[in-house]
C-alpha cells in the first residue's frame, strides 16, 4: 500500500509574468493606439506627419513582438 504512485496528484506551478516584457507590450500598444495614421487618437486632432506615424507603428509592432515573446516564464 505504501508504494502507490501519486504523480497524478501534483499540480503545475503557475507561470510568472515578466514585468519588463509587460512594460514592452504596454508601450507598443500605446504607440499604435495613439499614432496610427488616420485612426490614432493624436492624429484625430493634431497634424502629425506620416514619417513619424508610420515609424511609431513599426516601432509599436516591434515592441509588441518582443514583449509577447518573453512575457511568461515557466519554472
C-alpha positions in Angstrom: 0.0 0.0 0.0 2.8 2.4 0.6 4.2 2.0 -2.9 1.3 3.8 -4.6 2.3 6.2 -7.3 1.0 9.7 -6.5 2.4 11.5 -9.5 -1.0 12.3 -10.9 -1.8 14.5 -7.9 1.0 17.0 -8.5 -0.2 20.4 -9.6 1.6 22.5 -12.1 3.3 25.7 -10.9 1.8 28.9 -12.2 3.7 30.8 -14.9 5.4 34.0 -13.8 4.9 37.2 -15.7 7.9 39.3 -16.6 7.3 43.0 -15.6 9.8 44.2 -18.2 8.1 42.4 -21.1 4.7 43.5 -19.8 6.0 47.1 -20.0 7.2 46.5 -23.6 3.7 45.2 -24.5 2.0 48.3 -23.0 4.4 50.7 -24.7 3.9 49.1 -28.1 0.1 49.1 -27.7 0.1 52.8 -26.7 2.3 53.8 -29.6 0.0 52.0 -32.0 -3.2 53.4 -30.4 -2.0 57.0 -30.3 -0.1 57.3 -33.6 -1.7 55.1 -36.2 -2.2 57.1 -39.4 -5.8 58.2 -40.0 -7.1 56.3 -36.9 -4.9 57.2 -33.9 -6.1 59.4 -31.1 -3.4 62.0 -31.5 -4.0 62.1 -35.3 -7.6 62.9 -34.8 -7.0 66.4 -33.5 -3.3 67.1 -34.3 -1.5 67.1 -37.6 1.5 64.7 -37.3 3.5 63.9 -40.5 3.4 60.4 -41.9 7.1 59.9 -41.4 6.5 59.9 -37.6 3.3 58.0 -37.5 4.5 55.1 -39.7 7.7 54.9 -37.7 5.8 54.8 -34.5 3.6 52.0 -35.8 6.6 49.9 -36.9 8.2 50.5 -33.5 5.0 49.6 -31.7 4.7 46.3 -33.6 8.3 45.5 -32.8 7.8 46.3 -29.1 4.6 44.1 -29.1 6.5 41.2 -30.7 9.4 41.5 -28.3 7.1 41.8 -25.3 4.9 38.9 -26.1 7.9 36.7 -26.9 9.2 36.6 -23.3 6.1 37.6 -21.3 5.6 34.3 -19.5 8.3 32.3 -17.7 7.7 28.7 -16.6 9.6 27.1 -13.8 
